[in-house]
Amino acid sequence: MLTVEKIGGTSMSALKDVIDNIIYYNRSGSDLYNRVFVVSAFSGVTNLLLENKKTKAPGAYHRLANNEDYHDAVSSITAHLKELNRKYQPLGLDLAAADDFIEQHTAKALTYLESATTMLASGYLSEGVLLAAREILASIGEAHSAFVLANILQNKGLNARFIDLAGFDDRRGLTISERIADAFGSVDLRGCLCIVTGYAKGTEGIMREFDRGYSEVTFSKVAELLRPDEAIIHKEYHLSTADPAIAGVDNVHPVGNTNYDIADQLADVGMEAIHPKASKPLEIAGISLRIKNTFEPSHPGTLISKGYVSKVKRVEVITGTDQQILIDVYDPLMTGNVGSDLQIMQVFARHEVSYTYKTTSANSISTVIWESDFKPQLIADLGEKFEKVSVEPVAVVCLLGTNMDQPGLLAKAASALAKADINIISAGFAQRKVNIQFVVAREQFKAAILALNQALG
């Protein structure tokens, strides 16, 4: 059975658990092979190289982009990576080889970055050069983690092959897919285990469209090429029926089975099982995706497949986000007027803002967007076209399931919220009823998740 598997950054940092619970768990001899592992950088490394994903605190990239000295930052990151090498030396890492690898890699990266800053200083190029610099820096993290894991496994006697898709020494103008095909062209997967960098160099630039989601794109493209029996993502948690941090560990359980449509619904509220643009090639190819918890290797996790529909009518996941903004556009001239919604969406499109929820009445249209996408000018532009535009910070809670079309579910959910003194600002669902959404006050988000989980979980 061929598998293509991805290991996330938090899991990678628990490298002993990765080796014990993923690489070797219930396997020996030839069973250890015919597997491909696409790995993320160790936890926190990409934050240092680019920026903190949550707080947006600047990393080495922002020093370069702001025309500041970035050499000290890169030197500090190199020292940090070498400290990680020492941390993993007891697992069997060849410390000298690992230190030499990262020193050579960052030294080469610096030569490319110095050329980039020269081009920036000329004033002829900016955006393209900055994107290239961002890619160069990002590649360092995955090249390091993949080398470390491959080296440890090799020293344990495994036929582990390090596949570096960063392409630092390759000047060929290959697309990402071409580079992956080239890398695997001479590999006999039946007799080896491949450790692959989550970053892949390509003429199209993997970060132009996917930015920090690039490792899942690499994973998806590798699976699309190799057509494994199953694709697997190893995370530090289960894909659960609700957030255990809110509902309590004892009140949730792993989802078990769902389909790619539900995975898309999760991504739409920021609870990504996998980036939707990375999941599409798997879905189209009919490759099932399993989400596993690194720290519970005996548990089968959640299987996401193309055609799965629950035989029992049930809610599979209760989730949502409290990081959204409701924009309500009111105008008495909307009634019977063709194109009001189109005018609103044209303003949204001009500002490159997408929405996650929308509902209408005779004279108003309410739209929910991510708070991070909010722009005062967007509101100003809407205000020029319509009588009144109001903005309110909100939360959205969702009931998700492949087979939820049952009488009374909406009433039961609304009743549960009412009993918890939670006012529903807005509610809605599409005809297929795979996602029932409730807009509530932001401060009532956790209470809403708890109420719905107690009533329907």
Summary of the structure (lengths in Angstrom):
residues: 457
radius of gyration: 24.2
end to end distance: 34.6
largest distance: 74.9
contacts: 1516
relative contact order: 0.10
helix: 48%
strand: 21%
